[in-house]
Amino acid sequence: MKDRTLLMIPGPIEFEPDVLQALGAPTTSHVSPDFIDVFGQALERMRKVFQAPSGQPFVLSGSGTLAMDCAGANLIEPGDRALVLSTGVFGDRFEDLLGRYGAEVTVLRFPLGETVDFNQVKSELDRSSYKVVTATHVDTSTAVRVDPQQFGELGRQFGVLTILDGVCSVAGEKLHQEEWGIDVVLTASQKAIGVPPGLALLVVSKPAIEAWRERKAPARSYYADWEKWLPIMEAYEERRPSYFGTPAVNLICALNISLGQILDEGLDERISRHCQLGKASRAAFAALGLGTVPTAAEHSANTLSAPRYPDGVTGADLLPKIRAAGAILAGGLHPAIQSEYFRIGHMGATKAGDLLAAIGAVETGLKQSGYDFELGIGVGAAQRVIAAC
Ligand SMILES: *Cc1c(COP(=O)(O)O)cnc(C)c1O
């Protein structure tokens, strides 16, 4: 029997069959004309999905953390000042990361479950000058969303380079990289982009490329250096063979298919599908009487939810029961509240039916854990949101 347990963690997720098929296809040479064309097309499609018509896309083999590292390695030189806006674990990660490249880092850490307060950011930028500011579009440890438009506009206003960690948001949350003036948007294949783990993806603005060109010394990472990869990305787009490090041929074929599906669905349609799933999920947990980590719906992510366990129920008890009932969900990640909440990813290929099945599994698990509620009340609430769309 096929294992049909739904994978609904915040990445990796369920993938479309055509995407998975590309991974199993015979591997071709990374300089064969067919593959060059596929890679070139994938780069062109990345510009469309990130909405950055004059941005420079990069595709490297690695996870989202490599994409973060790549931005830091290329844009930071020792002594550069960086401002990190943190709404969770992934925001905090930039502090350590940028520090490794010699940045003097200031962190504005927002209260758990709250989003970035841009008045506070503006005061800090008024008070002090920075080369780089980072934000996390959706921090996957808290399900808190940050407004990338205000982020980009503030960066532009103060002449600071903006780096947006879009690992849990790109292709699932609204993003107009170029119009909003965001210099680097980075993501990883296994989240809302809809491809198994293994690719680090970035789109870099012209001003950020210029800032990188003005470095005094080469980037301190050999593998992540744009000096190495920029000519390769340009060559693939111009449909010429080139080589620095072997690209992940099958993953890039899968990426091209997924990006094609995203554009076929339509970015607006796709974002509103994610918006509905987010709303439906929150409606279900509210009906079940569960709180959430984000303190308001307006800054709750579309791509995942972070409900709190009801009193008397633990993750160690509940999550295996939910899994046995048909859905694999994730535990908490934020160290301050790790044992108090769980996470459910609803991005990429997730359909309304998948979400309803997962909520059904949560209800089964909660009932078996002894939590008192009316069975079906969460599924019903989610269904009402979906039916109204
Ligand atoms: C998953 C995630 C990362 C890290 O990506 P990996 O692929 O696990 O290295 C970074 N930032 C955010 C917001 C994420 O969701």
The ligand as an SDF file (V2000), in Angstrom:
LIG
                    3D

 15 15  0  0  0  0  0  0  0  0999 V2000
   13.5760   26.7780    6.4640 C   0  0  0  0  0  0  0  0  0  0  0  0
   14.0350   28.1590    6.6790 C   0  0  0  0  0  0  0  0  0  0  0  0
   15.3810   28.5240    6.6670 C   0  0  0  0  0  0  0  0  0  0  0  0
   16.4910   27.5360    6.5670 C   0  0  0  0  0  0  0  0  0  0  0  0
   16.4430   26.8150    5.3960 O   0  0  0  0  0  0  0  0  0  0  0  0
   17.1670   25.4100    5.3120 P   0  0  0  0  0  0  0  0  0  0  0  0
   16.8110   24.9440    3.9490 O   0  0  0  0  0  0  0  0  0  0  0  0
   16.6160   24.5550    6.4020 O   0  0  0  0  0  0  0  0  0  0  0  0
   18.6250   25.6410    5.4970 O   0  0  0  0  0  0  0  0  0  0  0  0
   15.7140   29.8550    6.7930 C   0  0  0  0  0  0  0  0  0  0  0  0
   14.7700   30.7880    6.9420 N   0  0  0  0  0  0  0  0  0  0  0  0
   13.4660   30.4820    6.9700 C   0  0  0  0  0  0  0  0  0  0  0  0
   12.4690   31.5650    7.1230 C   0  0  0  0  0  0  0  0  0  0  0  0
   13.0570   29.1570    6.8410 C   0  0  0  0  0  0  0  0  0  0  0  0
   11.7550   28.8630    6.8520 O   0  0  0  0  0  0  0  0  0  0  0  0
  1  2  1  0
  2  3  1  0
  2 14  2  0
  3  4  1  0
  3 10  2  0
  4  5  1  0
  5  6  1  0
  6  7  2  0
  6  8  1  0
  6  9  1  0
 10 11  1  0
 11 12  2  0
 12 13  1  0
 12 14  1  0
 14 15  1  0
M  END
$$$$
